[in-house]
Amino acid sequence: MSKIEEIDPRVKAYLYDIGYHRWSRVYATVNRTWTMTSIIVESLNAVTKYARELPIVELLEYMRTLLERWTKEKLLKAKGEGFNKLHPYSTRWCEALIVCLENKRCSCGQFQLDELPCPHALATLRHMDESFEQYCSPYYTRANLLRTYEIPVNSLPDESKWNVPQHISEEVVNPPKGGKRQPGRPQKERYKIYDEINSKKYKDNKF
């Protein structure tokens, strides 16, 4: 909140007025999912930095082969012996309050937020000599992780074997009309967010 106030104090006041339940996952009255980020987009942008200069068909084929390779690698890793019933991303810790194992809730908020037993719930389960696995969301299981990558990204057949509808094959796609190219080199790097620009690590790496 202090950072928000530095940028614009009106935003801080607005967030307080509308109530925590509208923007905080801990106080939400509905079961909100994980916070969405652009991390996967940034990863793709990084590995396609130079591929974006290719013609559109070659670019799409590059993306397809990239996703094919990533999917195979993730699937092989998920099938490895290092996995148990829960995949390794399912460990998450918070700061012992009131724990309700029946409803999978803790007054710290972390149990119901992540749908994983928080340290307080784990301490309770350890005292009861009970396994924690049944209190974890099924989304954290190895079975669900394998389902994520069960549909392979297959190679395309030779172009001579493509079954392209006539109305598609006869369509002519022209470059967009109008528009003037901006002076200077086109930007390849993504735009940095406020926190990154002001971080010491970013400033050190910049030079």
C-alpha positions as a LaTeX table, in Angstrom:
\begin{tabular}{lrrr}
\hline
Residue & $x$ (\AA) & $y$ (\AA) & $z$ (\AA) \\
\hline
Met1 & 0.00 & 0.00 & 0.00 \\
Ser2 & 2.88 & 2.37 & 0.73 \\
Lys3 & 4.18 & 1.82 & $-2.81$ \\
Ile4 & 0.73 & 2.49 & $-4.26$ \\
Glu5 & 0.43 & 5.65 & $-2.17$ \\
Glu6 & 3.74 & 6.90 & $-3.56$ \\
Ile7 & 2.39 & 6.59 & $-7.11$ \\
Asp8 & $-1.12$ & 7.91 & $-6.50$ \\
Pro9 & $-2.77$ & 8.24 & $-3.03$ \\
Arg10 & $-6.21$ & 8.21 & $-4.64$ \\
Val11 & $-5.73$ & 4.54 & $-5.63$ \\
Lys12 & $-4.97$ & 3.57 & $-2.03$ \\
Ala13 & $-8.12$ & 5.31 & $-0.81$ \\
Tyr14 & $-10.18$ & 3.67 & $-3.55$ \\
Leu15 & $-8.95$ & 0.17 & $-2.63$ \\
Tyr16 & $-9.80$ & 0.73 & 1.03 \\
Asp17 & $-13.27$ & 2.03 & 0.15 \\
Ile18 & $-14.34$ & $-0.86$ & $-2.07$ \\
Gly19 & $-13.30$ & $-3.47$ & 0.53 \\
Tyr20 & $-10.59$ & $-6.08$ & 0.74 \\
His21 & $-12.86$ & $-8.85$ & $-0.54$ \\
Arg22 & $-12.94$ & $-7.28$ & $-4.01$ \\
Trp23 & $-9.20$ & $-7.38$ & $-4.68$ \\
Ser24 & $-7.51$ & $-9.59$ & $-2.04$ \\
Arg25 & $-7.51$ & $-13.37$ & $-2.48$ \\
Val26 & $-7.30$ & $-13.91$ & 1.28 \\
Tyr27 & $-10.54$ & $-11.97$ & 1.93 \\
Ala28 & $-12.36$ & $-13.02$ & $-1.24$ \\
Thr29 & $-15.87$ & $-14.43$ & $-0.77$ \\
Val30 & $-15.34$ & $-16.75$ & $-3.75$ \\
Asn31 & $-12.58$ & $-19.26$ & $-4.48$ \\
Arg32 & $-10.19$ & $-17.30$ & $-6.67$ \\
Thr33 & $-7.58$ & $-19.06$ & $-8.79$ \\
Trp34 & $-3.86$ & $-18.39$ & $-8.83$ \\
Thr35 & $-2.88$ & $-14.88$ & $-9.81$ \\
Met36 & $-2.45$ & $-14.63$ & $-13.57$ \\
Thr37 & 0.93 & $-13.44$ & $-14.77$ \\
Ser38 & 2.66 & $-12.91$ & $-18.10$ \\
Ile39 & 5.60 & $-15.18$ & $-17.23$ \\
Ile40 & 4.90 & $-17.77$ & $-19.98$ \\
Val41 & 4.50 & $-14.96$ & $-22.52$ \\
Glu42 & 7.81 & $-13.47$ & $-21.43$ \\
Ser43 & 9.48 & $-16.87$ & $-21.78$ \\
Leu44 & 8.16 & $-17.23$ & $-25.32$ \\
Asn45 & 9.19 & $-13.69$ & $-26.16$ \\
Ala46 & 12.73 & $-14.41$ & $-24.97$ \\
Val47 & 13.21 & $-17.57$ & $-27.06$ \\
Thr48 & 11.52 & $-16.13$ & $-30.16$ \\
Lys49 & 13.39 & $-12.84$ & $-30.12$ \\
Tyr50 & 15.09 & $-13.47$ & $-33.47$ \\
Ala51 & 12.52 & $-15.92$ & $-34.85$ \\
Arg52 & 10.00 & $-13.06$ & $-34.99$ \\
Glu53 & 11.91 & $-11.71$ & $-37.98$ \\
Leu54 & 11.02 & $-14.85$ & $-39.99$ \\
Pro55 & 8.12 & $-14.97$ & $-42.48$ \\
Ile56 & 4.83 & $-15.84$ & $-40.80$ \\
Val57 & 4.74 & $-19.52$ & $-41.88$ \\
Glu58 & 8.31 & $-20.17$ & $-40.72$ \\
Leu59 & 7.57 & $-18.33$ & $-37.46$ \\
Leu60 & 4.52 & $-20.49$ & $-36.78$ \\
Glu61 & 6.48 & $-23.66$ & $-37.53$ \\
Tyr62 & 9.24 & $-22.51$ & $-35.19$ \\
Met63 & 6.65 & $-21.96$ & $-32.44$ \\
Arg64 & 5.06 & $-25.35$ & $-33.07$ \\
Thr65 & 8.36 & $-27.25$ & $-32.85$ \\
Leu66 & 9.27 & $-25.28$ & $-29.74$ \\
Leu67 & 6.01 & $-26.21$ & $-27.99$ \\
Glu68 & 6.38 & $-29.80$ & $-29.18$ \\
Arg69 & 9.82 & $-30.03$ & $-27.57$ \\
Trp70 & 8.69 & $-28.35$ & $-24.34$ \\
Thr71 & 5.66 & $-30.65$ & $-24.03$ \\
Lys72 & 7.77 & $-33.78$ & $-24.48$ \\
Glu73 & 10.34 & $-32.60$ & $-21.95$ \\
Lys74 & 7.68 & $-31.77$ & $-19.33$ \\
Leu75 & 5.91 & $-35.09$ & $-19.90$ \\
Leu76 & 9.14 & $-37.08$ & $-19.48$ \\
Lys77 & 9.94 & $-35.15$ & $-16.33$ \\
Ala78 & 6.46 & $-35.78$ & $-14.90$ \\
Lys79 & 6.87 & $-39.51$ & $-15.59$ \\
Gly80 & 10.25 & $-39.58$ & $-13.84$ \\
Glu81 & 10.93 & $-41.42$ & $-10.61$ \\
Gly82 & 11.49 & $-38.18$ & $-8.72$ \\
Phe83 & 7.76 & $-37.53$ & $-8.50$ \\
Asn84 & 5.49 & $-38.89$ & $-5.80$ \\
Lys85 & 1.71 & $-38.45$ & $-5.62$ \\
Leu86 & 2.11 & $-34.67$ & $-5.40$ \\
His87 & 4.29 & $-32.79$ & $-7.85$ \\
Pro88 & 7.14 & $-30.64$ & $-6.46$ \\
Tyr89 & 5.39 & $-27.30$ & $-7.01$ \\
Ser90 & 2.91 & $-28.19$ & $-4.26$ \\
Thr91 & 5.03 & $-27.07$ & $-1.31$ \\
Arg92 & 4.13 & $-23.62$ & $-0.05$ \\
Trp93 & 4.72 & $-22.12$ & 3.43 \\
Cys94 & 3.21 & $-19.22$ & 5.42 \\
Glu95 & 3.87 & $-17.81$ & 9.06 \\
Ala96 & $-0.91$ & $-21.30$ & 14.88 \\
Leu97 & $-4.11$ & $-20.31$ & 14.65 \\
Ile98 & $-7.51$ & $-22.03$ & 14.30 \\
Val99 & $-7.43$ & $-24.98$ & 11.89 \\
Cys100 & $-10.53$ & $-26.74$ & 10.54 \\
Leu101 & $-9.42$ & $-29.87$ & 8.71 \\
Glu102 & $-12.98$ & $-30.84$ & 7.77 \\
Asn103 & $-13.46$ & $-27.64$ & 5.75 \\
Lys104 & $-9.76$ & $-27.37$ & 4.83 \\
Arg105 & $-9.46$ & $-23.92$ & 6.35 \\
Cys106 & $-7.12$ & $-22.04$ & 8.67 \\
Ser107 & $-7.59$ & $-18.57$ & 10.13 \\
Cys108 & $-4.23$ & $-17.58$ & 8.62 \\
Gly109 & $-5.96$ & $-17.82$ & 5.22 \\
Gln110 & $-3.18$ & $-19.72$ & 3.47 \\
Phe111 & $-4.83$ & $-23.19$ & 3.64 \\
Gln112 & $-7.94$ & $-22.16$ & 1.69 \\
Leu113 & $-5.97$ & $-19.78$ & $-0.52$ \\
Asp114 & $-3.48$ & $-22.27$ & $-1.94$ \\
Glu115 & $-5.65$ & $-25.36$ & $-1.29$ \\
Leu116 & $-2.61$ & $-26.89$ & 0.40 \\
Pro117 & $-2.16$ & $-27.47$ & 4.16 \\
Cys118 & $-0.44$ & $-24.45$ & 5.69 \\
Pro119 & 2.21 & $-24.97$ & 8.44 \\
His120 & $-0.52$ & $-24.76$ & 11.07 \\
Ala121 & $-2.56$ & $-27.49$ & 9.38 \\
Leu122 & 0.59 & $-29.58$ & 8.89 \\
Ala123 & 1.39 & $-29.29$ & 12.60 \\
Thr124 & $-2.16$ & $-30.42$ & 13.41 \\
Leu125 & $-1.94$ & $-33.37$ & 11.03 \\
Arg126 & 1.47 & $-34.36$ & 12.41 \\
His127 & 0.02 & $-34.28$ & 15.96 \\
Met128 & $-2.85$ & $-36.51$ & 14.78 \\
Asp129 & $-0.40$ & $-38.74$ & 12.89 \\
Glu130 & $-2.47$ & $-38.25$ & 9.74 \\
Ser131 & $-1.32$ & $-37.94$ & 6.14 \\
Phe132 & $-1.54$ & $-34.50$ & 4.50 \\
Glu133 & $-2.14$ & $-35.70$ & 0.94 \\
Gln134 & $-5.93$ & $-35.96$ & 1.21 \\
Tyr135 & $-6.07$ & $-32.30$ & 2.22 \\
Cys136 & $-4.37$ & $-31.09$ & $-0.96$ \\
Ser137 & $-6.25$ & $-29.98$ & $-4.05$ \\
Pro138 & $-6.31$ & $-32.68$ & $-6.77$ \\
Tyr139 & $-4.76$ & $-30.11$ & $-9.10$ \\
Tyr140 & $-1.45$ & $-30.69$ & $-7.32$ \\
Thr141 & $-1.37$ & $-34.42$ & $-7.99$ \\
Arg142 & 0.96 & $-36.14$ & $-10.37$ \\
Ala143 & $-2.02$ & $-37.53$ & $-12.28$ \\
Asn144 & $-3.25$ & $-34.03$ & $-13.10$ \\
Leu145 & 0.22 & $-32.89$ & $-14.07$ \\
Leu146 & 0.47 & $-35.78$ & $-16.52$ \\
Arg147 & $-2.92$ & $-34.85$ & $-17.98$ \\
Thr148 & $-1.56$ & $-31.38$ & $-18.69$ \\
Tyr149 & 0.89 & $-32.82$ & $-21.20$ \\
Glu150 & $-1.02$ & $-35.90$ & $-22.40$ \\
Ile151 & $-2.02$ & $-34.26$ & $-25.71$ \\
Pro152 & 1.15 & $-34.12$ & $-27.83$ \\
Val153 & 2.10 & $-31.36$ & $-30.26$ \\
Asn154 & 2.63 & $-33.44$ & $-33.41$ \\
Ser155 & 4.73 & $-32.66$ & $-36.45$ \\
Leu156 & 2.95 & $-31.37$ & $-39.55$ \\
Pro157 & 2.71 & $-33.67$ & $-42.58$ \\
Asp158 & 4.33 & $-32.65$ & $-45.83$ \\
Glu159 & 2.63 & $-29.65$ & $-47.43$ \\
Ser160 & 1.59 & $-31.78$ & $-50.43$ \\
Lys161 & $-0.67$ & $-33.80$ & $-48.08$ \\
Trp162 & $-2.47$ & $-30.83$ & $-46.55$ \\
Asn163 & $-6.24$ & $-30.81$ & $-47.02$ \\
Val164 & $-6.88$ & $-27.09$ & $-47.44$ \\
Pro165 & $-10.45$ & $-25.95$ & $-48.24$ \\
Gln166 & $-10.78$ & $-24.19$ & $-51.58$ \\
His167 & $-12.05$ & $-20.93$ & $-50.10$ \\
Ile168 & $-8.89$ & $-20.77$ & $-47.97$ \\
Ser169 & $-6.43$ & $-21.68$ & $-50.72$ \\
Glu170 & $-7.95$ & $-19.07$ & $-53.07$ \\
Glu171 & $-7.88$ & $-16.28$ & $-50.50$ \\
Val172 & $-5.22$ & $-13.62$ & $-51.07$ \\
Val173 & $-3.79$ & $-12.00$ & $-47.95$ \\
Asn174 & $-2.27$ & $-8.60$ & $-48.58$ \\
Pro175 & $-0.17$ & $-6.49$ & $-46.21$ \\
Pro176 & $-2.12$ & $-3.98$ & $-44.11$ \\
Lys177 & $-2.84$ & $-0.68$ & $-45.82$ \\
Gly178 & $-1.50$ & 2.60 & $-44.57$ \\
Gly179 & 0.51 & 3.02 & $-41.45$ \\
Lys180 & 3.96 & 4.49 & $-41.24$ \\
Arg181 & 6.93 & 2.73 & $-39.75$ \\
Gln182 & 8.29 & 4.48 & $-36.70$ \\
Pro183 & 11.84 & 5.80 & $-36.90$ \\
Gly184 & 14.63 & 3.75 & $-35.37$ \\
Arg185 & 14.98 & 0.04 & $-34.80$ \\
Pro186 & 11.88 & $-2.00$ & $-33.91$ \\
Gln187 & 11.78 & $-2.91$ & $-30.23$ \\
Lys188 & 12.57 & $-6.56$ & $-29.44$ \\
Glu189 & 12.74 & $-6.42$ & $-25.67$ \\
Arg190 & 9.52 & $-6.34$ & $-23.67$ \\
Tyr191 & 8.57 & $-3.19$ & $-21.80$ \\
Lys192 & 9.76 & $-3.30$ & $-18.19$ \\
Ile193 & 7.20 & $-2.87$ & $-15.44$ \\
Tyr194 & 7.57 & $-0.17$ & $-12.80$ \\
Asp195 & 9.07 & $-2.41$ & $-10.10$ \\
Glu196 & 11.67 & $-3.82$ & $-12.50$ \\
Ile197 & 12.83 & $-0.43$ & $-13.72$ \\
Asn198 & 13.31 & 0.78 & $-10.17$ \\
Ser199 & 14.99 & $-2.38$ & $-8.88$ \\
Lys200 & 18.71 & $-2.35$ & $-8.11$ \\
Lys201 & 19.21 & $-5.64$ & $-10.01$ \\
Tyr202 & 17.76 & $-4.16$ & $-13.22$ \\
Lys203 & 19.82 & $-0.99$ & $-12.94$ \\
Asp204 & 23.02 & $-2.99$ & $-12.35$ \\
Asn205 & 22.38 & $-5.27$ & $-15.33$ \\
Lys206 & 21.44 & $-2.37$ & $-17.58$ \\
Phe207 & 25.03 & $-1.20$ & $-17.64$ \\
\hline
\end{tabular}
